[in-house]
């Protein structure tokens, strides 16, 4: 095999397109469109200000690995899930300055002149006993699970201008205001949808973090990056409050992109409705729902993957996903879904590896290529993903999720 063919083969095994970074560090931006990416990068910390402190230095190994993955794939528009939010935006700026702007592991620096972050419901006290354990307070009684406000937040980095005047956030949209919401039910009472008290239900928000409509101007066109990170459908009881919330957080986008169904939606500034007919969009983020496996309510992911305005005909794939499924065994061997589409390396016993991270373009946006950054063990870039290792903080050198990318002809 010639050196060039070997280099291209390495990139394809990692889930990269020809012309992007390879193990040898050679990169090029020659490709057939604008590259979007989503990455649950696990850039969350256990104390408020912890991420800012880590990113203020040049020596955080995990942050350097996250930056290298991004530099290898070189997306033009990037959503990062699990990126702790701070009101001053210091973490977003420090990650650019100290990590993305510096070459990591032989990769070339990358600069994003346009960045966005906003408050998250995680860690914001609700003032109610949402988990009904008899006390009020703590991460499980916050509007979204979190030890402090902003933990597990989101950030957007872009090479293309963000239309901030048209940008919309839906952090405070109340769950009960969604028609036909799957509100959790106390199984020990005859009344329906009564897990939350009337006082709590008047305040409970739909978004566990937030929902954002981030319009990105690409030439003369606008593409709406629809960003979110629904709650995992576990860590609850028979009322299934997290599974139901996950379902409805995903449903929000299915309704938002459908003009006939979005009239009930209001944003944080009081503007009502969803996207206009014909708008171009990409639904992005860790949706915490696999179409076939795992613990989410059946059909949750299909609300968007099977939506008539969404193109999921050719999901992003990797060679590393099937290799990991076979190597790790356990629940992976009983899954219905194709491991080529997996995007997260979860516990082998249950639930196994799943497809939970998505880039779903509108059908008006032709796809030029896609992939999941998941190298096989014989690839030099495997060091950036690895297998679970309890000796590592978080169990992985970078994250238990994989970056997903999509090239669009905008």
N, C-alpha and C positions, 0 to 999 in steps of 0.2 A: 504494500500500500504506500503510495507516495505521501510525502509530508502534508501536501495540501488536502488530499483525500482524507487522511487520518484526522486532520484538524477539523474538517467539516463533519466527519462521522462523530467526533467527540462532541461537537456542538449539538448535533441532532439527538444524541443519546441524552444530553442534559435538558432537552426540551427547548433548544435555541434554533433560530432560523439561520440559514447560511448568510454570512455577512455580519453576524453578531460576534460577541466575545467567545473565545474558546479557552481551553486549558492553558494554552501557551501565552495568553494575554493579548493576542492580536484581535483588534476590534475594527469594525467599520459600520457605518450607519446606512449602508446600501440595503434597502428593502422596499417592499411594494406598498407602503402606506404609513399612516401615523400609528405609532405603537402605544396602546393602552395597557396598563398592568394593575393588578391588585395583589397585595401582599399583606397577610397577617404576620407581621414581623416580630411579634412578641416583645416589642419595645415598651413594655410596661414594668413598673417597679412597685415594690410593696409599701413605699412611703412617699408622701407628697413631696415633690422636689427631687426625688431620687433620680429620675431620668435626666433632668437638667444638670444635676451634679455629675452624672456619668458622661454626658455628652460635652461637658465643659472641658474634659481632658481628651487626649488623643489615644488613650490606652484601653478603652472599653472593647474587649475582644468581640463580644456579641454584636455591638453596634458596627464594628468594622466588617464583620461577616455580612450583616444586613446590607451595608453599603456596597460591598463587593458584589453580592448577588444583583443588586440594582445596576451597578456599573457593567456587569457582564451582559445583562439583558438589554439595558439602555432604553427604557421606556420613555416616551414623550410626555405621557400623562400617567401619573401614578397615584393610586389610593393606598395608603398604609393604614391597616387596622391594628388595634392594640398599640397605639402611640399615645402615651399620657399627655393630656392637654394641660397647659398652664395659661393663665389669663394674659400674660405678657407675650406669649408666642416664642419664648426663649428656646424651648426644645426643638421646635421646627427650624429655627434659624441656626442653632448650634449643630444640628445633624447635617445641615447643608455645609456649613463652614468647616467643621472639624472632621467630617467623614466623607460625605459625597464629593466635596471639592478636593479631596486628597485621594490619590490612587491607592487602592487596597489590593494586596495580594497580586500585584502585577497588572491589575486592571486600570483603565484610564478614568480619570476624574469625570464627573458629570455635574452640570450646573442647571438648576431649575430657577429661573428668575421669578416665577409666579408660584406662590404658595398660599394655602388656605387651611385654617383650622378654626374650630368653634367649640363652644362648651358641649359637654356630654352629660347625659342623665346619670351616668355611673357615679356612685358615691354621694349624690345629692340627696340629703335627708327628705323623706316624704312626710314625716310626722305621723305616720300610721303604722300599725302592726300588720304589714303586708304578708308576712309568712305565718302569722297567727301563732306565735310561740309564747304569747303572753307579755312580751316586752316590746317597747318601741325604740328603735335605734339599731345601728350596726349596718353592715353592708347589705344584708338581705332585706332590710326595710327601706333602702334607698330607692329612688325611682328606677335606677338600674344598678345591678350588683357592683359594688366597688367599695374599697376601703377609704377612699377620699374622692372629692369631686374631680372628675377628669380622668381617673384611672381607666385604662382600656379605651382611650379616645381614638380619634381618627385624624389624619392629615392628608392633604392633597398637594402634590408637587407637579408642576407643569412647565414645559418649555413653551407652551402657547398661552396667550393672554386669557385670564379668567374674567368674565363679565360680572363684576361684583354688584353692579346695579340690579342685575336680573337674578342674582344668586338667592336661593331660598333655603331656609332651614325649618325643620319641623320637630324640634326638640320638645315642645310643650303640647303637641297634639294629644288630646286625651283618648285613651283606648275606647271608652264608651261611646265616643262620637263617630266611630266607624259603624255604619249600618250592618247588622248581622254579625257583629263581633263575636268571636269565640271566647267570651268571658268565662273565667274558671268557675266551677260549680262545687259547692260543698256537698259531697256525696252522702252526708249524714242527715240532710234536710230535704224536704220535698220541694222547696222553692228552687227555681232554676237560677243559674248564674249569680249565686249569692256568696261566693267565697270572700269577696271584699265587702266591707260594710258600705252603706250608702255614702258615708262621709269619705271613705277611702276612694270609692269608685268615682267620686266627683273630682278627684285629683290625679288618679293613676294615669301615667302617660303611656302611650303605645310604644315609643322607641326606648329600647334599653340603653342605647347610646344617643343616636339621633338619626334622622334621615336628612340628606342634603341633596339639593339639585344644584350642581355646580356647572354653569354654562361655560364651555371652553370654546374660544374663537379660533378656528383653524382656517386660515385664509378668509374667504367670504362666508364660510359656513359656521354654524354653531352646533356643537355636540354637547348634549346635556349628560354630564357624569352623575348618575343617580347612585349615591354612596350610602351604605348603611352597614350595620353589623348586628343582626338580630341575636337575641339571647340564645344560648344553647337550650335544646328542648329537654333538659334533664335537671337534676338537683332540685326536685320538687316532690310532691306526693300524688295521691290518687286524683287530686283536683287538676293536675297537669297544667298548672298556671304558666310554666315556662314553655311547655310544648304548644299551648294555645297562643301564647304571645308570639312565639317564633313564627307560627303559621300566619298570624295577622300582620306581623312586621313585614313578612314577604309579600302578603296580599296587598299591602299599602302601595308598593310599586306597580303591581298588576292593575290596580285601580287608577293610579296616577297617570299612567301612559294611555289610559282609555278615556277619552273625553266624555263619553256617555256615563261613566261610572265615577268620575272624580269630583263631582260637584260638592260633596260633603267635606272635602279636604281643605284645611286652612293652615297657613304657615305661621311662623313666629311673629310676623308683622301684621297678621290678620287678612292677608290676601287669600282668596278662595280659588279652588279648582286645581287642575293638574296641567299636563302638557297640552299644547295646542295640537290640533290635527296635523299630521305630517312631520312633527318635530323629530329630529334625529337624537338618539340617546344610546347610552351604554349603562345597563344596570351592573353595578360593581360592588364587590365586597365579600366578606366571609358571611354567608347566609346561614351557616350552621345547620344545613339540611341537605342530605343526600337524597336523590330521587328514588333510590331503591333500598338502601340499607340504613342502619342507625336507628335512632329513637324518635325522630320527628314524626308529627302527624302525617299519615300517608297523604300524598298529594300536595304537601306544602311547597316543595321546590317546583313542582310542575305548574304552579300558578304563574310562574314566570318563564320556566324553560319551555312550557307548552303554549305560551301566550301567542295569539295569531300575529301580533305586531313584533314579536321577538324572534331572532334567528339563533337557534341552538342546534342546527342540523349537523354541525361538525365541531363538537366540543374540543377544547384544547387537550392535548395528550402528552405523555412522556414515556420514555423507556424505563425510567426508574420506578414508576408506580407498579407495574407488573412484577418487576424484579423484587421489590420490597414485599409485595403481597405473597409471592412464592417463598421468599426467604424467611419471612416472619411467621407465616402460617396462622394458626389460631382462627379467629373469626373471619379473617380474610378469605379463607378457603371455602366458606359457605356463602359469601356475598353473591347477590344477583348482579350488581353493577360491574361493569368492565373496569379493572384496575388501571387501565390506561388513562382513565379520566380522574383518578384519585388526586386530591390536592393536599391531603393532610395525613400525617403519620400518627395515628392514635393507638391506644393500648391494644395489644394483640388479642387479649381475651375478649374484650368488648369495649368499644364497638368495632374495632379494627380500623383500617385505613378507609377514608371516605372522600367523596367529592363534595366539598362544602364551600369552596371559593370560586366565584363566578365572574365572568365578563360576558354579558349578554347584550349584543348590539341589536338595534332596531333593524328591521328587514330593509330599510332604505340605506343601510351602510354595508356595502360589499366587503367581505373579509378576504384579506390577502395572505393570511397565515396566522398561526396561533401555537401555543405550547405551554407546558408546565415545566418550570425549572426543577427537575428531579433527576440528577445524574445517576447512572448506575455505579456500583462499587468499583468498577475498573476504570472509571473516569477520574482524572485528577481533581475535578471540581466536586467530587463526592464529599470532600472534606467540609464543604459548606452546608451539607444537609445531614449526613451521617445517619446512624440508627440511634435509637434511644439509649442514653448512657446516664444512669443515676448520679454519676460523679459530676456531671455538668449542671450548672444552674439552668433550670428549665428542662433539663434532660437532653437538649440538642445543642449543637454548636451555634445554630442560628435561631430556628423556630421549628415547631412541630407542623407548621404549614409551609406550603411551597408557593413561590411567586407564580402567578398565571398571567400570560401576556396574549395580546391580540392585535394584529395589524389590520387597520381599516383604511380603505380607499376613501378618504374624506374629500 
